[in-house]
Amino acid sequence: MSEVRRRAWQTRRERYGAKGHSGQYRQAALCPTCERLRAEIDKLRQRLDETVTRETGQDR
């Protein structure tokens, strides 16, 4: 590991502790309603992407 990276991690550990960051990287679990809404949003995004692709001729 380079000296710069070693010093950077040393600084991070001084600030944030042994893990080197202030919190969890994973997202907290969502309530059932939020999960359903997220699924609906994902479907709408997929349909929008498909429509844009088709209308702009990028699907050829």
Backbone as JSON Lines, residues from 0, in Angstrom:
{"i":0,"aa":"M","n":[0.85,-1.18,0.0],"ca":[0.0,0.0,0.0],"c":[0.89,1.24,0.0]}
{"i":1,"aa":"S","n":[0.52,2.21,-0.77],"ca":[1.34,3.42,-0.86],"c":[1.27,4.21,0.44]}
{"i":2,"aa":"E","n":[2.25,5.03,0.62],"ca":[2.32,5.86,1.82],"c":[1.11,6.79,1.92]}
{"i":3,"aa":"V","n":[0.69,7.33,0.81],"ca":[-0.46,8.25,0.8],"c":[-1.72,7.52,1.26]}
{"i":4,"aa":"R","n":[-1.96,6.35,0.72],"ca":[-3.15,5.58,1.12],"c":[-3.08,5.18,2.58]}
{"i":5,"aa":"R","n":[-1.9,4.8,3.05],"ca":[-1.74,4.41,4.45],"c":[-2.09,5.58,5.36]}
{"i":6,"aa":"R","n":[-1.59,6.77,5.02],"ca":[-1.87,7.96,5.83],"c":[-3.36,8.32,5.76]}
{"i":7,"aa":"A","n":[-3.95,8.15,4.59],"ca":[-5.38,8.46,4.44],"c":[-6.22,7.57,5.35]}
{"i":8,"aa":"W","n":[-5.91,6.27,5.37],"ca":[-6.67,5.37,6.24],"c":[-6.4,5.67,7.71]}
{"i":9,"aa":"Q","n":[-5.2,6.05,8.01],"ca":[-4.89,6.41,9.4],"c":[-5.75,7.61,9.83]}
{"i":10,"aa":"T","n":[-5.86,8.59,8.96],"ca":[-6.68,9.77,9.25],"c":[-8.14,9.38,9.41]}
{"i":11,"aa":"R","n":[-8.63,8.52,8.51],"ca":[-10.03,8.07,8.59],"c":[-10.29,7.34,9.9]}
{"i":12,"aa":"R","n":[-9.37,6.49,10.31],"ca":[-9.56,5.75,11.56],"c":[-9.53,6.68,12.77]}
{"i":13,"aa":"E","n":[-8.71,7.73,12.69],"ca":[-8.69,8.69,13.79],"c":[-10.03,9.42,13.89]}
{"i":14,"aa":"R","n":[-10.61,9.75,12.75],"ca":[-11.88,10.47,12.74],"c":[-13.06,9.58,13.07]}
{"i":15,"aa":"Y","n":[-13.12,8.4,12.46],"ca":[-14.32,7.57,12.51],"c":[-14.2,6.27,13.29]}
{"i":16,"aa":"G","n":[-13.02,5.95,13.78],"ca":[-12.87,4.7,14.51],"c":[-12.31,3.59,13.64]}
{"i":17,"aa":"A","n":[-12.34,2.4,14.17],"ca":[-11.69,1.25,13.52],"c":[-12.24,0.94,12.14]}
{"i":18,"aa":"K","n":[-13.53,1.18,11.9],"ca":[-14.12,0.87,10.6],"c":[-13.7,1.85,9.51]}
{"i":19,"aa":"G","n":[-13.36,3.07,9.9],"ca":[-12.95,4.05,8.91],"c":[-14.1,4.81,8.27]}
{"i":20,"aa":"H","n":[-15.32,4.64,8.81],"ca":[-16.47,5.42,8.34],"c":[-17.43,5.66,9.49]}
{"i":21,"aa":"S","n":[-18.3,6.64,9.32],"ca":[-19.14,7.08,10.42],"c":[-20.4,6.25,10.62]}
{"i":22,"aa":"G","n":[-20.78,5.47,9.65],"ca":[-22.02,4.7,9.79],"c":[-22.05,3.5,8.88]}
{"i":23,"aa":"Q","n":[-23.23,2.9,8.81],"ca":[-23.4,1.72,7.97],"c":[-23.54,2.12,6.52]}
{"i":24,"aa":"Y","n":[-23.02,1.29,5.64],"ca":[-23.17,1.52,4.21],"c":[-24.46,0.93,3.69]}
{"i":25,"aa":"R","n":[-24.98,-0.06,4.35],"ca":[-26.21,-0.67,3.85],"c":[-27.41,0.15,4.28]}
{"i":26,"aa":"Q","n":[-28.47,0.02,3.5],"ca":[-29.67,0.78,3.76],"c":[-30.54,0.05,4.77]}
{"i":27,"aa":"A","n":[-31.18,0.79,5.63],"ca":[-32.07,0.19,6.62],"c":[-33.27,-0.44,5.92]}
{"i":28,"aa":"A","n":[-33.87,-1.43,6.56],"ca":[-35.04,-2.1,6.01],"c":[-36.21,-1.11,5.93]}
{"i":29,"aa":"L","n":[-36.98,-1.23,4.87],"ca":[-38.12,-0.35,4.67],"c":[-39.4,-1.03,5.14]}
{"i":30,"aa":"C","n":[-40.4,-0.23,5.46],"ca":[-41.7,-0.77,5.85],"c":[-42.35,-1.4,4.62]}
{"i":31,"aa":"P","n":[-43.34,-2.26,4.81],"ca":[-43.98,-2.93,3.67],"c":[-44.56,-1.95,2.64]}
{"i":32,"aa":"T","n":[-45.15,-0.86,3.09],"ca":[-45.7,0.13,2.16],"c":[-44.6,0.74,1.31]}
{"i":33,"aa":"C","n":[-43.49,1.08,1.94],"ca":[-42.36,1.66,1.21],"c":[-41.78,0.66,0.21]}
{"i":34,"aa":"E","n":[-41.73,-0.6,0.59],"ca":[-41.23,-1.64,-0.32],"c":[-42.13,-1.72,-1.56]}
{"i":35,"aa":"R","n":[-43.45,-1.67,-1.36],"ca":[-44.37,-1.72,-2.5],"c":[-44.2,-0.49,-3.39]}
{"i":36,"aa":"L","n":[-44.06,0.68,-2.76],"ca":[-43.86,1.9,-3.53],"c":[-42.56,1.84,-4.33]}
{"i":37,"aa":"R","n":[-41.52,1.33,-3.71],"ca":[-40.24,1.21,-4.4],"c":[-40.37,0.28,-5.61]}
{"i":38,"aa":"A","n":[-41.08,-0.82,-5.44],"ca":[-41.29,-1.76,-6.54],"c":[-42.06,-1.09,-7.68]}
{"i":39,"aa":"E","n":[-43.09,-0.31,-7.34],"ca":[-43.85,0.4,-8.37],"c":[-43.0,1.43,-9.1]}
{"i":40,"aa":"I","n":[-42.19,2.16,-8.35],"ca":[-41.3,3.15,-8.96],"c":[-40.31,2.47,-9.89]}
{"i":41,"aa":"D","n":[-39.77,1.33,-9.48],"ca":[-38.84,0.59,-10.33],"c":[-39.51,0.15,-11.63]}
{"i":42,"aa":"K","n":[-40.76,-0.31,-11.53],"ca":[-41.5,-0.7,-12.74],"c":[-41.7,0.49,-13.67]}
{"i":43,"aa":"L","n":[-42.09,1.63,-13.09],"ca":[-42.3,2.83,-13.9],"c":[-41.01,3.29,-14.57]}
{"i":44,"aa":"R","n":[-39.91,3.22,-13.86],"ca":[-38.62,3.59,-14.46],"c":[-38.27,2.68,-15.61]}
{"i":45,"aa":"Q","n":[-38.52,1.4,-15.44],"ca":[-38.23,0.44,-16.5],"c":[-39.07,0.74,-17.73]}
{"i":46,"aa":"R","n":[-40.37,0.99,-17.53],"ca":[-41.24,1.31,-18.66],"c":[-40.82,2.6,-19.34]}
{"i":47,"aa":"L","n":[-40.42,3.6,-18.55],"ca":[-39.96,4.86,-19.11],"c":[-38.7,4.64,-19.95]}
{"i":48,"aa":"D","n":[-37.75,3.87,-19.4],"ca":[-36.53,3.58,-20.14],"c":[-36.83,2.87,-21.46]}
{"i":49,"aa":"E","n":[-37.76,1.92,-21.43],"ca":[-38.13,1.2,-22.64],"c":[-38.77,2.14,-23.66]}
{"i":50,"aa":"T","n":[-39.64,3.04,-23.18],"ca":[-40.3,3.98,-24.06],"c":[-39.29,4.94,-24.7]}
{"i":51,"aa":"V","n":[-38.41,5.48,-23.9],"ca":[-37.4,6.41,-24.42],"c":[-36.51,5.7,-25.43]}
{"i":52,"aa":"T","n":[-36.11,4.49,-25.12],"ca":[-35.27,3.72,-26.04],"c":[-35.97,3.49,-27.36]}
{"i":53,"aa":"R","n":[-37.24,3.11,-27.29],"ca":[-38.02,2.84,-28.5],"c":[-38.23,4.12,-29.3]}
{"i":54,"aa":"E","n":[-38.63,5.2,-28.64],"ca":[-38.95,6.46,-29.33],"c":[-37.71,7.13,-29.92]}
{"i":55,"aa":"T","n":[-36.58,6.93,-29.35],"ca":[-35.36,7.55,-29.88],"c":[-34.67,6.66,-30.9]}
{"i":56,"aa":"G","n":[-35.21,5.47,-31.12],"ca":[-34.64,4.57,-32.12],"c":[-33.38,3.85,-31.66]}
{"i":57,"aa":"Q","n":[-33.13,3.84,-30.38],"ca":[-31.92,3.19,-29.87],"c":[-32.1,1.68,-29.7]}
{"i":58,"aa":"D","n":[-33.3,1.18,-29.97],"ca":[-33.55,-0.25,-29.81],"c":[-33.23,-1.03,-31.07]}
{"i":59,"aa":"R","n":[-32.76,-0.36,-32.11],"ca":[-32.5,-1.04,-33.39],"c":[-31.12,-1.59,-33.46]}
